[in-house]
Amino acid sequence: MKRWKKFASAAILSCLIAAGGAGPAAAQTKPEGEMRFALYVTLAPAWLDPGEVILGNLTPFWMLYALHDALVKPMPGNPMAPSLALSWTMSQDQRTYEFTLRQGVKFHNGDPFTAEDVVFSFKRSKGVELQERMKEVTIVDPFKVRFVLHEPWPDFLAFYGTLVSAAGWITPKNHFEKVGAEAFKKHPIGLGPYKFVSMKPGIELVMEANEDYWRKVPSVKRLVYLSVPEATSRLAMLKTGEVDVAFLLEGQLGESIRNDPKFKLVFSGGIGTFFLDFLDMWDPKSPWADPRVRKAASLAIDRQALSDADTLGASKPNGNIVLKRFEYALPIEADRYDPVAAKKLLAEAGYPNGFDAGDLIPVPPYFATGEAIIGYLRAIGIKTRLRSMERAAFFAALGTKKLKGVCFCAIADYGNASTRMTVIVPSTGNLAYGGFPDIDELYKRQLAETDPVKREVLLHQIQKTLHERTRYAPIFDYFWPSGLGPRVEEASLMRIDPYPWSAPLEDVRLKRQ
C-alpha cells in the first residue's frame, strides 16, 4: 500500500496539515442501542490511562480509541491524521515542531482542552527515546505547543503521531492532578467518543457515547467490552446473541460461521508480525548461539500450513519483522519449509540428534499455534515444551527479561522500519534480550540521518544482516478471523488499515430496527 510509504515526510513537507472534520456533531442522529464485544484479552485498568502505555504494546489502544483522543493518530485513509491538532509545522533545521490545537473541545467532565494538557501528557508518557531527545516542550499560547529537539530526529512524528507510543494521547492535567493516578485508572476522563461508565477489572468495561465528541456523535449509545479468553466461549456467545462481535475465531471456529447466513466472517489485522525470538541465543553455551541452529528452526516451520490452519490462509508469510508496506522496508521472502535441510544444519552444528531447548512461550492467547510450532521443531529433533501464561503476566515477564527459551512473539509497532525495530533490535530496546554491536552502531547512525536515501541504505543493511544471522525467525504478517452477529451494520474493522480492532468507534453502527 503506497500511501504508507513516506507518510511522515509527506506530512512534514506540506508544513501545514489541515484537518478534515465530519461536520457538526449536533447535526447528527442521537445514539441508540448497545453493542457488545467479546475480547480475547483480560482487561487491565492500566490500559485506561494513556500515560501507562509502554512502547511495543498495542493492546491498550483498544481502549484509547474509545475513551481518549490524540493530537495526531491513524484514521481511515490517513496513517497520520490530524485530530486534536488542527495543523503542525516543522522548522527548516528539523528541530522544532509547532502544533496548533483544536479549540472548543472539552473533556468528559466539562474541563476545556488546552496546551497545558498536551505538555502534561507528553511528560507523563512512557518511552525514554522521546524524553531524552526532547530539549523542551513549551506552551506558545493556550492552543499552540512547541516541541524542540536537541538534534534533528526524523522519527519524531512517527513516535508522536502514530501508535508507536501514546505520547500524543491526552490526559486532563487538572483532573489527574486532583484525583491521582490510581483514582484516574478507576474512572478515567478523556476526550474520546465514549465515556467511562464502569469496569470490572479483568472482566468487563462499559462505556457510553460522548454526544459532544468533536468529530461526530457516535451511532451506538453503549459499548460493552467483555473479556472472554476461551475462543469456544466467544463463538458460543456470538451464536446465542450475548455478543455482537467475537474477536479471534481461529481455525475451525471461524470456519464454522463462514457459511452461516446469520453471521458474517470478517478478517482484520495486518499490523502484527509473528516470529520466533531465541531468548537464550546470547548465552555462548546455548545451542541457539549458533546461527545454523536458528536457521534450522526457521526451515523446520511450514508457514503457509500454519496460516491455513490458524487463520484460514489469511496471514501472509514474511521473512522480515518489518512490514513490506513500511518506509525503508527491505522485502525479504520467508524461509522455505525444508526439514531435510534443517536436520543437516543441526548435524553440522554438532546436534545430529537434536537437543532439549526448554520452554516455548507463545504470546497469549496463541497457544494452538505454539503447539504446532513445537511439533515442527520436534520433527527435526529440537524438543520444547509449551509454557502458557496469562497475557498481562507474559508482557510483564518479557519486559523485565525474565523469560527463557524460545518466544513465539509478535511485534506490532507502527511508523517505519526504524520504529518497527526500536524495541527489539538494538540492545537497548525494552524487549531486546541482547544485541549485536555492529547493528547497534548502524541503528544509532540511522536515527540521526536526515537524508532519506542514506537512511534507507543503513536500514536496509540492518535488515539484511538480521536475516543473514537469523536473529529472528519471522513467521507471518497476522490477519485473523472474527465473527459479526446479525445486528451489526458496521464493525469498523480495517477502516484504519492496518489496525486490528474496531476503530474509529464513533463509526460502529447497529442495524436500525
Summary of the structure (lengths in Angstrom):
residues: 513
radius of gyration: 23.0
end to end distance: 37.6
largest distance: 72.2
contacts: 1730
relative contact order: 0.16
helix: 33%
strand: 24%
